[in-house]
Amino acid sequence: QKGDEIRTLKDDGISKDDLKPHVAELLELKAQLDPSSVAPKKKKQQQPKKKKQNQQQNQKPTNDDAESDYITPRAENYSRWYNDIIRVCDLADDSPVRGCMVIKPWGMSLWDSIKNDLDARIKEHGAENAYFPLLIPKSFLEKEAEHVDGFAKECAVVTHHRLTADPSGEQGLIADPEAELEDPLIIRPTSETMIWHMFKKWIVSHRDLPLKMNQWANVMRWEMRTRPFLRTSEFLWQEGHTAHATYEGALEDSKDMLTQYADMCEKLLAIPVVKGAKSPSERFAGAEETFTIEALMQNGWALQSGTSHFLGQSFGKAFDVTFQDKDGKQQDVWGTSWGVSTRLLGALIMTHSDDAGLVLPPRVAPVQVVVVPIPPKKNDEEGKVALNDALDNLVADLKSKGLKVKVDDRDYVRNGAKYFEWERKGVPLRIELGPRDVKGGVCVFKYRVGSEGKETVNLDEVGTKAAEGLDNLQEYLLDSAKERLAGNINMMATYEQMRDALEADEASEYDGPGLYLVPWKCDAENEDKIKEECKATIRCYPTDVNEAGMWEGKKCFYSGEDATHMALFGRAF
């Protein structure tokens, strides 16, 4: 009977300290009935060996152990931490194709959240979704000289349209020599050439402009050194392409879309960014201006998180796209292109996550609230009914506030393992609900970050409290990232100071020196020298400080000549 009483107390969640007197009483009763039942057990002769085996199991796994659930601390190796997060948190896996990855459901659901938010913005911007071929004739790329130079080394080329058995039998299947393509096909690195070919068919009059198209697609850019989400040979993205009657219309479109990207990063992903223009040597191939948003990662490196290009008339002229204006004259079309990719998932990981796993801002999280019910003892049918009723009401209340909820009622997984799993996956809020909670009309809240300890909440306030708490968590993550960004932009350093700080800075180092905002005279040759000397690149000419004329009256920090811009330098992924 005493044993049954102790099991009931455990099921009800009694603390260890409160349970000790009951255990002592049970042991005393056992001693009276059978003294040998409580006698100390003899140590086994093989115990030392077992202890050694246990020590080996608890050791940190080797870095080559792809099956390990160990997360390398950021301070130990930031690059390895990033790869561990992706593996352990079930975001992506290696594929049999070098340079390509398999995006797993949890990672894909994050991309879907970004896609849904951004797709609405793109449509509000006036663009329509379409789809264009994956294969692009090589002759198309050759029409725009700068464009082909920029992408030539990254192109994957299809040269034959079928396979055949090797007549000699030595190589199995080979490309059929009789099936060689007259015009080889390029697997889409970007779609400007294909889309402008179609624009020529669709644009006749000024009434057809502006024409704005967007596609969600995959692209292929052959990469020698890859990093999941940040740089892979194949990746997912959206690419917008627009045609305009005027210079002003195209330039405004490219800037407006960059503002949408920045707003999405801040409001959805809680990632603050620096908006600016790329230097001439960092522009998109064939563009007159490239505008960018740059985010700061926790190790002090920058990550280009989205770009918008003012193409001028280069692609219009290359593909002979003209329109008849209101006066009946033929005019060349002005163009833009803009895009973001799954690289944003890398930014999301490296902006917020910690040594315990993913940290997800509530608005982008696939699951915002995970509810873990703690079942009553097996024979308590009344308790089960009460728990299920309370659980149904709790979930309905959460969903009525527009929250994404998951109930983890797996009976083959211990509660502690559930808590561990969902914390690692970055779910913003966990709610625990057990028999004692139901009797008391409460439940227990535990936030992933931003709030210490657990919080007891009345069941009739769950929806309201959860919505408020998640809004606070979103704001907390954004404020933390803004504080990190502001604190890691070094102002007015000398070149020597920047060089000494960055030349030994590697991606694996945590909490590096950050970014440098300095006066600069635009000079591609000097830009290359700096890149060679300390691997730093111009991330952008920040819009706000350059529009304010902050560079005026200052000398370039490298050449000593009159500055033309304020430039943001740094190491970058």
C-alpha positions as CSV (number, residue, x, y, z in Angstrom):
1,Q,0.0,0.0,0.0
2,K,2.8,2.4,0.9
3,G,4.4,1.7,-2.5
4,D,1.2,2.5,-4.3
5,E,0.9,5.7,-2.3
6,I,4.5,6.8,-3.4
7,R,3.7,6.0,-7.0
8,T,0.6,8.2,-6.8
9,L,2.5,11.0,-5.3
10,K,5.1,10.8,-8.1
11,D,2.4,10.9,-10.7
12,D,1.0,14.0,-9.1
13,G,4.4,15.7,-9.4
14,I,5.5,15.8,-5.7
15,S,8.9,17.3,-5.1
16,K,11.9,15.1,-4.2
17,D,12.2,16.8,-0.8
18,D,8.5,16.2,0.1
19,L,8.8,12.6,-1.1
20,K,11.8,11.7,1.1
21,P,9.8,11.0,4.4
22,H,7.5,8.6,2.5
23,V,10.4,6.7,1.0
24,A,12.1,6.5,4.5
25,E,8.9,5.1,5.9
26,L,8.7,2.5,3.2
27,L,12.3,1.4,3.7
28,E,11.7,1.1,7.5
29,L,8.6,-1.2,6.8
30,K,10.7,-3.3,4.4
31,A,13.5,-3.7,7.0
32,Q,11.0,-5.0,9.6
33,L,9.6,-7.6,7.2
34,D,12.9,-8.6,5.4
35,P,16.2,-7.0,6.7
36,S,18.1,-8.4,3.6
37,S,15.9,-6.3,1.3
38,V,17.5,-3.0,2.4
39,A,21.0,-4.3,3.0
40,P,23.7,-2.6,1.0
41,K,24.5,-4.3,-2.3
42,K,27.9,-5.8,-2.9
43,K,29.9,-4.0,-5.6
44,K,30.4,-6.0,-8.7
45,Q,33.9,-6.9,-9.7
46,Q,33.5,-5.4,-13.2
47,Q,32.2,-2.1,-11.8
48,P,35.4,-0.1,-12.5
49,K,35.3,-1.2,-16.1
50,K,31.7,-0.2,-16.4
51,K,32.5,3.2,-15.0
52,K,35.1,3.7,-17.6
53,Q,32.6,2.8,-20.3
54,N,30.1,5.3,-18.9
55,Q,32.8,8.0,-18.9
56,Q,33.5,7.3,-22.6
57,Q,29.8,7.6,-23.4
58,N,29.6,11.0,-21.6
59,Q,32.6,12.4,-23.4
60,K,32.1,15.0,-26.1
61,P,31.6,13.2,-29.4
62,T,34.1,13.6,-32.2
63,N,33.4,16.3,-34.8
64,D,33.0,13.6,-37.5
65,D,30.1,12.0,-35.7
66,A,27.2,13.0,-37.9
67,E,24.7,11.1,-35.7
68,S,25.7,13.0,-32.5
69,D,23.2,15.4,-30.9
70,Y,26.0,17.4,-29.4
71,I,26.1,21.1,-30.1
72,T,29.5,22.7,-30.1
73,P,29.5,25.9,-28.0
74,R,29.8,29.1,-30.0
75,A,32.8,30.3,-28.0
76,E,34.6,27.0,-28.9
77,N,34.0,27.1,-32.7
78,Y,31.3,29.2,-34.2
79,S,31.3,27.5,-37.6
80,R,31.0,24.1,-36.1
81,W,28.2,25.4,-33.8
82,Y,26.3,26.6,-36.9
83,N,26.6,23.2,-38.6
84,D,25.6,21.4,-35.4
85,I,22.5,23.5,-35.0
86,I,21.4,22.7,-38.6
87,R,21.9,18.9,-38.0
88,V,20.7,18.6,-34.4
89,C,17.6,20.8,-34.9
90,D,16.5,18.9,-38.0
91,L,16.7,21.7,-40.5
92,A,18.7,20.1,-43.3
93,D,20.8,17.1,-44.2
94,D,23.6,16.4,-46.7
95,S,22.6,15.1,-50.1
96,P,24.4,12.7,-52.4
97,V,25.0,15.6,-54.8
98,R,28.0,17.6,-53.8
99,G,27.2,21.2,-52.9
100,C,23.4,20.5,-52.6
101,M,21.4,19.9,-49.4
102,V,18.1,18.3,-48.4
103,I,15.9,20.8,-46.6
104,K,14.0,18.8,-44.0
105,P,10.4,19.6,-42.9
106,W,11.3,21.9,-40.0
107,G,13.6,23.9,-42.2
108,M,11.1,24.0,-45.0
109,S,8.4,25.2,-42.7
110,L,10.6,28.2,-41.8
111,W,11.1,29.0,-45.5
112,D,7.3,28.7,-46.0
113,S,6.8,31.3,-43.2
114,I,9.1,33.7,-45.0
115,K,7.6,32.9,-48.4
116,N,4.0,33.5,-47.2
117,D,4.9,36.9,-45.7
118,L,7.0,38.0,-48.6
119,D,4.6,36.8,-51.3
120,A,1.9,39.1,-49.8
121,R,4.3,42.0,-49.9
122,I,5.4,41.3,-53.5
123,K,1.8,41.2,-54.6
124,E,1.1,44.4,-52.8
125,H,4.1,45.8,-54.6
126,G,2.2,45.1,-57.9
127,A,4.1,42.0,-59.1
128,E,2.4,38.8,-60.3
129,N,3.7,35.3,-59.8
130,A,4.8,33.3,-62.9
131,Y,7.2,30.5,-63.7
132,F,10.0,30.4,-66.3
133,P,12.0,27.5,-67.6
134,L,14.8,26.0,-65.6
135,L,17.0,25.6,-68.8
136,I,18.3,28.7,-70.5
137,P,20.0,28.6,-74.0
138,K,23.7,29.5,-73.7
139,S,23.2,32.1,-76.5
140,F,20.8,34.0,-74.2
141,L,23.6,34.6,-71.6
142,E,26.0,35.8,-74.3
143,K,23.7,38.7,-75.2
144,E,24.6,40.7,-72.1
145,A,28.4,40.9,-71.8
146,E,28.7,41.9,-68.2
147,H,26.1,39.3,-67.2
148,V,27.9,36.4,-68.9
149,D,31.2,37.4,-67.4
150,G,29.7,37.5,-63.9
151,F,28.1,34.0,-64.1
152,A,30.3,32.1,-66.5
153,K,32.4,30.3,-63.9
154,E,29.3,29.2,-61.9
155,C,27.2,27.7,-64.7
156,A,26.2,24.1,-64.9
157,V,25.8,23.2,-68.6
158,V,23.5,20.6,-70.3
159,T,25.2,19.4,-73.5
160,H,23.3,16.3,-74.5
161,H,19.6,15.4,-74.5
162,R,19.9,11.6,-73.8
163,L,22.1,8.8,-72.5
164,T,23.0,5.5,-74.1
165,A,24.8,2.4,-73.1
166,D,28.6,2.4,-73.7
167,P,29.2,0.1,-76.6
168,S,32.4,-1.1,-75.0
169,G,30.6,-1.9,-71.8
170,E,33.3,-0.2,-69.8
171,Q,31.4,2.9,-68.5
172,G,27.8,1.8,-68.3
173,L,25.7,4.8,-69.4
174,I,27.3,7.6,-71.4
175,A,26.1,10.8,-73.1
176,D,24.9,9.8,-76.5
177,P,27.4,11.3,-79.0
178,E,24.5,11.6,-81.5
179,A,22.4,13.6,-79.0
180,E,24.6,16.6,-78.5
181,L,22.7,19.9,-78.3
182,E,23.4,22.5,-81.0
183,D,22.9,25.3,-78.4
184,P,23.9,24.0,-74.9
185,L,21.5,24.8,-72.1
186,I,22.4,26.5,-68.8
187,I,20.7,25.4,-65.6
188,R,19.2,28.6,-64.4
189,P,21.7,30.7,-62.3
190,T,19.2,33.6,-62.5
191,S,16.5,34.3,-64.9
192,E,17.1,37.8,-66.3
193,T,17.9,36.6,-69.8
194,M,14.9,34.2,-70.1
195,I,12.5,36.8,-68.7
196,W,13.7,39.6,-70.9
197,H,13.4,37.4,-73.9
198,M,9.7,37.0,-72.9
199,F,9.3,40.7,-72.1
200,K,10.1,41.4,-75.8
201,K,7.0,39.4,-76.7
202,W,4.8,41.0,-74.1
203,I,5.8,44.7,-74.2
204,V,4.6,46.8,-77.2
205,S,3.1,50.0,-75.8
206,H,3.5,52.3,-72.8
207,R,0.2,50.8,-71.7
208,D,2.0,47.5,-71.0
209,L,4.2,49.2,-68.5
210,P,5.2,48.8,-65.8
211,L,5.3,45.1,-66.1
212,K,6.2,43.3,-62.8
213,M,6.9,39.5,-62.6
214,N,8.0,37.3,-59.7
215,Q,8.9,33.7,-59.6
216,W,9.6,31.3,-56.7
217,A,12.1,28.8,-57.9
218,N,15.4,27.0,-57.5
219,V,18.7,28.1,-59.1
220,M,22.1,26.5,-59.6
221,R,25.4,28.3,-59.1
222,W,28.3,25.9,-59.0
223,E,30.1,26.5,-55.7
224,M,33.5,25.0,-54.6
225,R,33.2,25.8,-50.9
226,T,29.7,25.3,-49.6
227,R,27.9,26.1,-46.3
228,P,24.3,25.0,-45.6
229,F,21.8,27.7,-46.4
230,L,24.5,30.3,-46.8
231,R,26.2,29.1,-49.9
232,T,25.1,26.0,-51.8
233,S,25.2,25.1,-55.5
234,E,21.4,24.8,-55.5
235,F,19.2,27.0,-53.5
236,L,15.6,28.3,-53.3
237,W,14.7,31.9,-53.8
238,Q,12.3,34.4,-55.3
239,E,13.3,36.6,-58.1
240,G,11.4,39.7,-59.2
241,H,11.8,41.3,-62.6
242,T,10.2,44.5,-63.7
243,A,10.1,46.7,-66.8
244,H,9.4,50.4,-66.8
245,A,8.9,53.3,-69.1
246,T,11.2,55.7,-67.2
247,Y,14.5,55.8,-65.3
248,E,12.7,57.2,-62.3
249,G,10.1,54.5,-62.2
250,A,12.7,51.7,-62.4
251,L,14.9,53.3,-59.7
252,E,12.0,53.9,-57.4
253,D,10.9,50.2,-57.8
254,S,14.3,48.9,-56.9
255,K,14.5,51.0,-53.8
256,D,10.9,50.3,-52.7
257,M,11.5,46.5,-52.9
258,L,14.7,46.8,-50.8
259,T,12.6,48.6,-48.2
260,Q,10.1,45.7,-48.2
261,Y,13.0,43.3,-47.6
262,A,14.3,45.3,-44.7
263,D,10.8,45.6,-43.2
264,M,10.2,41.9,-43.6
265,C,13.5,41.0,-41.9
266,E,12.8,43.3,-39.0
267,K,9.1,42.5,-38.4
268,L,9.0,38.8,-39.2
269,L,12.6,37.6,-38.4
270,A,13.5,40.2,-35.8
271,I,16.7,40.9,-37.7
272,P,17.8,44.5,-38.0
273,V,19.7,45.3,-41.2
274,V,21.8,48.1,-42.7
275,K,20.4,49.3,-46.0
276,G,22.8,50.7,-48.6
277,A,24.3,50.5,-52.1
278,K,27.1,48.2,-53.2
279,S,30.4,49.6,-54.5
280,P,30.8,49.3,-58.3
281,S,33.0,46.2,-58.0
282,E,30.4,44.4,-55.8
283,R,27.4,45.2,-58.1
284,F,25.3,42.5,-59.7
285,A,26.6,41.6,-63.2
286,G,24.9,43.9,-65.7
287,A,23.4,46.3,-63.1
288,E,23.9,50.1,-62.8
289,E,23.2,50.0,-59.1
290,T,22.8,47.2,-56.6
291,F,21.1,47.9,-53.3
292,T,21.5,45.6,-50.4
293,I,20.5,44.8,-46.9
294,E,23.3,43.6,-44.6
295,A,22.8,41.8,-41.3
296,L,25.2,41.3,-38.5
297,M,25.8,37.7,-37.2
298,Q,26.8,36.9,-33.6
299,N,30.4,36.4,-34.6
300,G,30.7,39.9,-35.9
301,W,30.6,39.0,-39.6
302,A,28.1,40.4,-42.1
303,L,25.6,38.5,-44.2
304,Q,24.2,39.9,-47.4
305,S,20.5,39.1,-46.8
306,G,18.7,40.5,-49.9
307,T,19.5,42.6,-53.0
308,S,17.7,44.8,-55.4
309,H,19.2,45.8,-58.7
310,F,18.6,48.9,-60.9
311,L,19.5,47.4,-64.3
312,G,19.2,50.6,-66.3
313,Q,18.5,49.8,-70.0
314,S,21.2,47.1,-70.4
315,F,18.9,44.1,-70.6
316,G,16.3,46.0,-72.6
317,K,18.8,46.8,-75.2
318,A,20.5,43.4,-75.2
319,F,17.1,41.8,-75.9
320,D,15.7,44.6,-78.1
321,V,12.8,45.4,-75.7
322,T,11.2,48.6,-76.8
323,F,7.8,50.3,-76.4
324,Q,5.8,53.0,-78.2
325,D,5.5,56.0,-75.9
326,K,2.5,58.4,-75.8
327,D,3.9,60.4,-78.7
328,G,4.3,57.3,-80.9
329,K,8.1,57.1,-80.6
330,Q,9.9,53.8,-79.9
331,Q,11.8,53.9,-76.5
332,D,14.1,51.5,-74.7
333,V,12.7,49.9,-71.6
334,W,14.2,50.4,-68.1
335,G,14.5,47.4,-65.8
336,T,15.0,46.1,-62.3
337,S,15.5,42.7,-60.6
338,W,15.4,41.8,-56.9
339,G,15.5,38.7,-54.7
340,V,16.1,36.9,-51.4
341,S,16.9,33.3,-50.8
342,T,17.1,30.5,-48.3
343,R,20.2,32.3,-47.1
344,L,17.7,34.1,-44.8
345,L,17.5,30.9,-42.8
346,G,21.2,31.1,-42.1
347,A,20.7,34.7,-41.0
348,L,17.9,33.6,-38.7
349,I,20.0,30.9,-37.1
350,M,23.1,33.0,-36.6
351,T,21.2,36.1,-35.3
352,H,19.2,34.5,-32.5
353,S,20.2,31.0,-31.6
354,D,22.3,29.9,-28.6
355,D,24.3,27.0,-27.4
356,A,21.1,25.1,-26.4
357,G,19.8,25.1,-30.0
358,L,17.5,27.2,-32.2
359,V,15.8,30.4,-31.0
360,L,12.9,31.4,-33.2
361,P,11.1,34.7,-33.2
362,P,7.4,33.8,-32.6
363,R,6.2,35.3,-35.9
364,V,8.3,33.0,-38.0
365,A,8.1,29.9,-35.8
366,P,6.2,27.0,-37.5
367,V,4.9,26.1,-34.0
368,Q,4.5,29.1,-31.6
369,V,3.2,27.1,-28.7
370,V,3.8,23.5,-27.8
371,V,1.5,22.0,-25.2
372,V,2.7,19.1,-23.2
373,P,-0.1,17.3,-21.3
374,I,1.0,15.3,-18.2
375,P,-1.4,12.4,-18.0
376,P,-2.9,11.2,-14.7
377,K,-2.3,7.7,-13.3
378,K,-3.6,4.9,-15.4
379,N,-6.8,4.1,-13.5
380,D,-7.9,7.7,-13.0
381,E,-10.6,7.8,-15.7
382,E,-12.2,10.9,-14.1
383,G,-8.8,12.7,-14.1
384,K,-8.3,11.8,-17.8
385,V,-11.7,13.3,-18.8
386,A,-11.0,16.4,-16.8
387,L,-7.5,16.8,-18.4
388,N,-8.8,16.2,-21.9
389,D,-11.5,18.8,-21.4
390,A,-9.1,21.3,-20.1
391,L,-6.7,20.6,-22.9
392,D,-9.3,21.1,-25.6
393,N,-10.4,24.4,-24.1
394,L,-6.8,25.6,-23.7
395,V,-5.9,24.8,-27.3
396,A,-9.1,26.4,-28.6
397,D,-8.3,29.6,-26.6
398,L,-4.8,29.7,-28.1
399,K,-6.0,29.2,-31.6
400,S,-8.7,31.9,-31.1
401,K,-5.8,34.3,-30.7
402,G,-4.3,33.2,-34.1
403,L,-1.5,31.2,-32.5
404,K,0.1,28.1,-34.1
405,V,-0.3,25.3,-31.6
406,K,1.0,21.7,-31.3
407,V,0.0,19.2,-28.7
408,D,2.7,16.7,-27.9
409,D,0.8,13.8,-26.4
410,R,3.3,11.1,-27.5
411,D,3.0,8.4,-24.8
412,Y,6.3,6.7,-25.7
413,V,8.4,9.8,-25.0
414,R,9.2,11.1,-21.5
415,N,8.2,14.6,-20.6
416,G,11.8,15.7,-20.0
417,A,12.7,14.5,-23.5
418,K,9.8,16.4,-25.0
419,Y,10.9,19.6,-23.2
420,F,14.5,19.1,-24.5
421,E,13.4,18.5,-28.1
422,W,11.1,21.5,-28.4
423,E,13.6,23.8,-26.7
424,R,16.3,22.7,-29.2
425,K,13.9,23.3,-32.1
426,G,13.3,26.8,-30.9
427,V,9.6,26.7,-30.2
428,P,9.0,30.1,-28.4
429,L,6.6,28.9,-25.7
430,R,5.9,25.6,-23.9
431,I,2.8,25.0,-21.8
432,E,2.6,22.2,-19.3
433,L,-0.7,20.9,-18.1
434,G,-1.1,18.1,-15.6
435,P,-3.8,16.7,-13.2
436,R,-2.8,19.0,-10.3
437,D,-2.8,22.0,-12.7
438,V,-6.4,21.2,-13.9
439,K,-7.6,20.9,-10.3
440,G,-6.1,24.3,-9.5
441,G,-7.4,25.9,-12.7
442,V,-3.9,26.8,-13.9
443,C,-1.1,25.7,-16.3
444,V,2.6,26.4,-16.5
445,F,4.3,28.6,-19.1
446,K,8.0,28.3,-20.1
447,Y,9.5,30.6,-22.7
448,R,12.5,29.6,-24.8
449,V,14.4,32.8,-24.0
450,G,13.6,36.3,-22.6
451,S,12.0,35.1,-19.3
452,E,13.6,33.3,-16.4
453,G,11.9,30.3,-14.9
454,K,8.4,29.1,-15.2
455,E,5.2,31.1,-14.9
456,T,1.8,29.8,-13.5
457,V,-1.1,31.1,-15.6
458,N,-4.9,30.8,-14.9
459,L,-6.6,28.6,-17.5
460,D,-9.1,31.3,-18.4
461,E,-6.3,33.7,-19.3
462,V,-4.1,31.4,-21.4
463,G,-4.8,32.8,-24.9
464,T,-4.4,36.5,-23.8
465,K,-1.3,35.8,-21.7
466,A,0.3,33.7,-24.5
467,A,-0.3,36.3,-27.2
468,E,1.1,39.1,-25.0
469,G,4.1,37.0,-24.0
470,L,5.0,36.1,-27.6
471,D,4.7,39.7,-28.7
472,N,7.1,40.6,-25.8
473,L,9.5,37.8,-26.9
474,Q,9.5,39.1,-30.5
475,E,10.3,42.6,-29.3
476,Y,13.0,41.2,-27.0
477,L,14.8,39.4,-29.8
478,L,14.6,42.4,-32.1
479,D,15.9,44.8,-29.4
480,S,18.7,42.4,-28.5
481,A,19.8,42.1,-32.2
482,K,19.6,45.9,-32.6
483,E,21.8,46.4,-29.6
484,R,24.3,43.9,-31.0
485,L,24.3,45.7,-34.4
486,A,24.8,49.1,-32.9
487,G,27.5,47.9,-30.5
488,N,29.5,46.2,-33.2
489,I,29.8,49.0,-35.8
490,N,33.2,50.6,-35.1
491,M,33.2,54.3,-36.1
492,M,36.1,56.2,-37.7
493,A,38.8,53.6,-37.1
494,T,42.1,53.9,-38.9
495,Y,42.9,51.4,-41.6
496,E,45.7,50.0,-39.5
497,Q,43.3,49.4,-36.6
498,M,40.8,47.6,-38.9
499,R,43.5,45.6,-40.6
500,D,45.0,44.4,-37.4
501,A,41.6,43.4,-36.0
502,L,40.3,41.6,-39.1
503,E,43.3,39.9,-40.7
504,A,43.3,37.1,-38.2
505,D,39.5,37.0,-37.8
506,E,37.9,33.8,-38.9
507,A,34.3,32.6,-39.2
508,S,35.0,30.1,-36.4
509,E,35.8,32.9,-33.9
510,Y,32.9,34.0,-31.8
511,D,32.2,37.6,-30.9
512,G,34.7,39.1,-33.4
513,P,35.6,42.8,-33.9
514,G,32.5,43.5,-36.0
515,L,32.0,46.1,-38.8
516,Y,33.8,49.4,-39.6
517,L,32.1,52.5,-40.8
518,V,34.8,54.7,-42.3
519,P,35.2,57.6,-44.8
520,W,36.2,56.2,-48.2
521,K,37.2,57.3,-51.7
522,C,35.6,55.0,-54.2
523,D,38.6,53.1,-55.8
524,A,38.3,49.5,-57.1
525,E,42.1,49.0,-57.0
526,N,42.4,50.0,-53.3
527,E,39.3,47.9,-52.5
528,D,41.1,44.8,-53.9
529,K,44.2,45.6,-52.0
530,I,42.2,45.8,-48.7
531,K,40.5,42.5,-49.5
532,E,43.9,40.9,-50.1
533,E,45.5,42.4,-47.0
534,C,42.8,41.6,-44.4
535,K,39.9,39.8,-46.3
536,A,37.6,42.7,-45.6
537,T,35.1,43.9,-48.2
538,I,32.8,46.9,-48.6
539,R,29.4,45.5,-47.4
540,C,27.7,48.7,-48.6
541,Y,27.6,52.5,-48.6
542,P,24.9,52.9,-45.9
543,T,22.0,54.9,-47.2
544,D,21.2,57.0,-44.1
545,V,24.8,58.3,-43.4
546,N,25.6,58.9,-47.0
547,E,22.3,60.8,-47.7
548,A,23.2,62.9,-44.6
549,G,26.6,63.8,-46.2
550,M,28.5,62.3,-43.3
551,W,31.5,61.8,-45.6
552,E,31.8,65.5,-46.6
553,G,35.1,67.1,-45.4
554,K,36.7,63.8,-44.5
555,K,39.7,62.0,-45.8
556,C,39.6,58.4,-47.0
557,F,40.9,56.2,-44.2
558,Y,43.0,54.2,-46.7
559,S,44.3,56.6,-49.4
560,G,44.2,59.9,-47.5
561,E,42.4,61.5,-50.4
562,D,39.0,63.3,-50.2
563,A,36.3,60.9,-49.3
564,T,33.4,60.2,-51.6
565,H,31.3,57.9,-49.4
566,M,31.0,56.5,-45.9
567,A,31.7,52.8,-46.4
568,L,30.8,49.8,-44.2
569,F,33.7,47.3,-44.2
570,G,33.8,43.9,-42.6
571,R,34.3,40.2,-43.0
572,A,31.3,38.4,-44.5
573,F,29.8,35.0,-45.1
